[in-house]
């Protein structure tokens, strides 16, 4: 395996990192209620069930959402 293939695989692994609701709240500064309301409206990444009473989000999707919010705020 060459260096480029290894780097591509590492990037793919990073994109699949799961984060908790508390981490989502920390990254976005949104409350728990706002996260779920925005998910229901289709304005926030959907959570992934990882257990009977546990959900998580893909870090890459939450980061994309944050990036889009910043981009929208800067283009006004």
C-alpha positions in Angstrom: 0.0 0.0 0.0 1.4 3.4 -1.0 1.3 6.6 1.1 -1.7 8.1 -0.8 -3.8 5.0 -0.3 -3.0 4.9 3.4 -3.9 8.6 3.7 -7.2 8.1 1.9 -8.1 5.3 4.2 -7.3 7.4 7.3 -9.5 10.2 6.0 -12.4 7.7 5.4 -12.0 6.5 9.0 -12.1 10.1 10.4 -15.3 10.8 8.4 -17.0 7.8 10.2 -16.3 9.0 13.7 -19.4 8.9 15.9 -20.0 11.5 18.5 -22.4 11.8 21.4 -25.3 14.3 21.9 -23.2 16.1 24.5 -20.4 16.4 22.0 -22.8 17.7 19.3 -24.1 20.3 21.8 -20.5 21.3 22.6 -19.6 21.7 18.9 -22.8 23.5 17.9 -23.7 25.3 21.1 -27.3 24.1 20.5 -29.5 22.8 23.3 -30.7 19.2 23.2 -34.3 20.4 22.4 -33.1 22.5 19.5 -31.1 19.7 18.0 -34.1 17.4 18.0 -36.5 20.1 16.7 -34.0 20.9 13.8 -33.6 17.2 13.1 -37.4 16.8 12.8 -37.5 19.8 10.4 -34.7 18.3 8.3 -32.4 21.1 9.2 -29.8 19.1 11.1 -28.0 15.8 10.6 -30.0 12.8 11.7 -28.8 10.7 14.6 -27.8 7.1 14.3 -29.1 4.5 16.8 -26.2 2.7 18.3 -27.9 0.9 21.1 -31.2 0.5 22.8 -31.1 3.9 24.5 -28.1 5.5 22.7 -27.7 7.6 19.6 -24.8 9.3 18.0 -24.0 11.6 15.1 -21.4 11.4 12.4 -18.7 14.0 13.2 -18.3 14.8 9.5 -22.0 15.6 9.1 -22.1 17.9 12.2 -18.9 19.6 11.0 -20.5 20.1 7.5 -23.6 21.6 9.2 -21.4 24.0 11.2 -19.3 24.9 8.1 -22.5 25.7 6.2 -23.8 27.9 9.1 -20.5 29.8 9.1 -20.5 30.2 5.3 -24.1 31.5 5.3 -23.3 34.0 8.1 -20.2 35.3 6.3 -22.0 35.7 3.0 -24.7 38.0 4.3 
